Amino acid sequence: RFSVLGGNPSGLDSYKQAIESMLDDSTTFIKKYSGMVEIPVFEIKLPELPNEAAYQQLISETIHAVKKAGFSNSQLFFEPVRKENWQTTCQHVTSVLKQASKETSVGFKLRCGGITASLFPSVDEVATAIYQTVKMEIPMKATAGLHHPVRHFNEALITKMHGFFNVFGALLLAGEHRLAHHQIKEILVEENPANFHFDEDTFRWKDLSISLSRLEHFRSKLATSYGSCSFDEPLDDLKTLNLL
């Protein structure tokens, strides 16, 4: 099972070319290894667009193209460009995805870091994405930069790195308690591992908790997955925290 990334377009024209290439390559791949592989997820980076109507048209066209290519059952995660108008962009994209979710499986992709400090979104930007996806009940996939459980300062990059406890904890607790934007930020800035608690029945950050059954619900419906280029670092940290 493969998750296919749809390129890195810089504008509307290159976006459409990237989608066409992604679908052509995916079709060829499926035919070549018929019966052995499947593509349940496509991850698509959106160009910057002026308004919600433009996002609605482009996302609708993309969904149509994916279905026409024979991938009707695949889930589509759309990644908006992180710019100065991030809050408005998140509102537009999540609103469009909410409507699209009535007909197909879609989600919101958030890039949480990269190889330079500028690729790490601020706490406010991450909180905005979480707040909007929870509000619209849109699944989120977080990717890149989440190498460690808890937020900390990285000396090589000279920036704070987001923790996957922070990001997913904020998502799950926001889903359970409908947290305000400022409450989500409080979880995201947490740097003390001792404030995250795990037992057989609950996950808790400070006084906010979620039961295992509700956690499983939101993990399948809201906080669906995260991608990382690092495999050993998350495991080593979890062992250090005596969680593995």
MOFEN-V153214 format. One record per residue. N is the residue number from 1. SS is DSSP state (@ for helix, = for strand, . for the rest). BURIAL is b if it has 9 or more other ideal C-beta (glycine too) atoms within 8 Angstrom, else e. D_CENTER is the distance of its C-alpha to the mean C-alpha in whole Angstrom. Layout:
{{N	SS	BURIAL	D_CENTER} {N	SS	BURIAL	D_CENTER}}
This chain:
{{1	.	e	19} {2	.	b	17} {3	=	b	13} {4	=	b	14} {5	=	e	13} {6	.	b	15} {7	.	b	16} {8	.	e	16} {9	.	b	18} {10	.	e	20} {11	.	e	21} {12	@	b	22} {13	@	e	25} {14	@	b	23} {15	@	b	20} {16	@	e	22} {17	@	b	23} {18	@	b	20} {19	@	b	19} {20	@	b	23} {21	@	b	23} {22	@	b	20} {23	@	b	21} {24	@	e	25} {25	@	b	24} {26	@	b	22} {27	@	b	25} {28	@	e	27} {29	@	b	25} {30	@	b	25} {31	@	e	29} {32	@	e	30} {33	.	e	29} {34	.	e	29} {35	.	e	29} {36	.	e	27} {37	.	e	24} {38	.	e	21} {39	.	b	18} {40	.	b	16} {41	=	b	13} {42	=	b	12} {43	=	b	10} {44	=	b	11} {45	=	b	12} {46	.	b	14} {47	.	b	17} {48	.	e	18} {49	.	b	20} {50	.	e	22} {51	.	e	22} {52	@	b	20} {53	@	e	23} {54	@	b	22} {55	@	b	18} {56	@	b	19} {57	@	e	22} {58	@	b	20} {59	@	b	17} {60	@	b	20} {61	@	e	21} {62	@	b	19} {63	@	b	18} {64	@	e	22} {65	@	b	22} {66	@	b	20} {67	@	b	22} {68	@	e	25} {69	.	b	24} {70	.	e	24} {71	.	b	21} {72	.	e	21} {73	.	e	19} {74	.	b	16} {75	=	b	13} {76	=	b	11} {77	=	b	8} {78	=	b	9} {79	=	b	8} {80	.	b	10} {81	.	e	13} {82	.	e	13} {83	.	e	17} {84	.	e	19} {85	.	e	19} {86	@	b	15} {87	@	e	16} {88	@	e	17} {89	@	b	15} {90	@	b	12} {91	@	b	15} {92	@	b	16} {93	@	b	13} {94	@	b	12} {95	@	b	16} {96	@	b	16} {97	@	b	13} {98	@	b	15} {99	@	e	18} {100	@	b	17} {101	.	b	16} {102	.	e	20} {103	.	e	20} {104	.	b	18} {105	.	e	14} {106	=	b	11} {107	=	b	8} {108	=	b	5} {109	=	b	3} {110	=	b	4} {111	=	b	7} {112	.	b	8} {113	.	b	12} {114	.	b	14} {115	.	e	18} {116	.	e	19} {117	@	e	19} {118	@	e	18} {119	@	b	15} {120	.	b	14} {121	.	b	13} {122	.	e	15} {123	@	e	15} {124	@	e	15} {125	@	b	13} {126	@	b	10} {127	@	b	12} {128	@	b	12} {129	@	b	9} {130	@	b	9} {131	@	b	13} {132	@	b	12} {133	@	b	10} {134	@	b	12} {135	@	e	15} {136	@	b	14} {137	.	b	13} {138	.	b	10} {139	=	b	8} {140	=	b	4} {141	=	b	2} {142	=	b	3} {143	=	b	6} {144	.	b	10} {145	.	b	12} {146	.	b	11} {147	.	b	15} {148	=	b	16} {149	.	b	16} {150	.	b	17} {151	.	b	17} {152	=	b	20} {153	=	e	22} {154	=	b	22} {155	.	e	25} {156	.	e	25} {157	.	b	22} {158	.	e	24} {159	=	e	21} {160	=	e	19} {161	=	b	16} {162	.	b	13} {163	=	b	14} {164	@	b	11} {165	@	b	14} {166	@	b	14} {167	@	b	10} {168	@	b	10} {169	@	b	13} {170	@	b	13} {171	@	b	10} {172	@	b	13} {173	@	b	16} {174	@	b	15} {175	@	b	15} {176	@	b	18} {177	@	e	20} {178	.	e	18} {179	.	b	18} {180	.	e	19} {181	@	b	17} {182	@	e	20} {183	@	b	19} {184	@	b	16} {185	@	b	17} {186	@	e	19} {187	@	b	17} {188	@	b	15} {189	.	b	18} {190	.	b	20} {191	.	e	21} {192	.	e	24} {193	@	e	23} {194	@	e	25} {195	@	e	24} {196	=	b	21} {197	=	e	23} {198	=	e	23} {199	.	e	26} {200	.	e	26} {201	.	e	26} {202	=	b	23} {203	=	b	21} {204	=	b	22} {205	=	b	21} {206	.	e	24} {207	.	e	26} {208	=	b	22} {209	=	b	22} {210	=	b	21} {211	=	e	22} {212	@	b	22} {213	@	e	22} {214	@	b	20} {215	@	b	17} {216	@	e	17} {217	@	e	17} {218	@	b	14} {219	@	b	12} {220	@	e	13} {221	@	e	12} {222	.	b	10} {223	=	b	8} {224	=	b	8} {225	=	e	7} {226	=	b	7} {227	=	b	9} {228	.	b	12} {229	.	e	15} {230	.	e	17} {231	.	e	18} {232	@	e	21} {233	@	b	20} {234	@	b	18} {235	@	b	20} {236	@	e	23} {237	@	b	22} {238	@	b	22} {239	@	b	25} {240	@	e	26} {241	.	e	25} {242	.	e	27} {243	.	e	24} {244	.	e	24}}
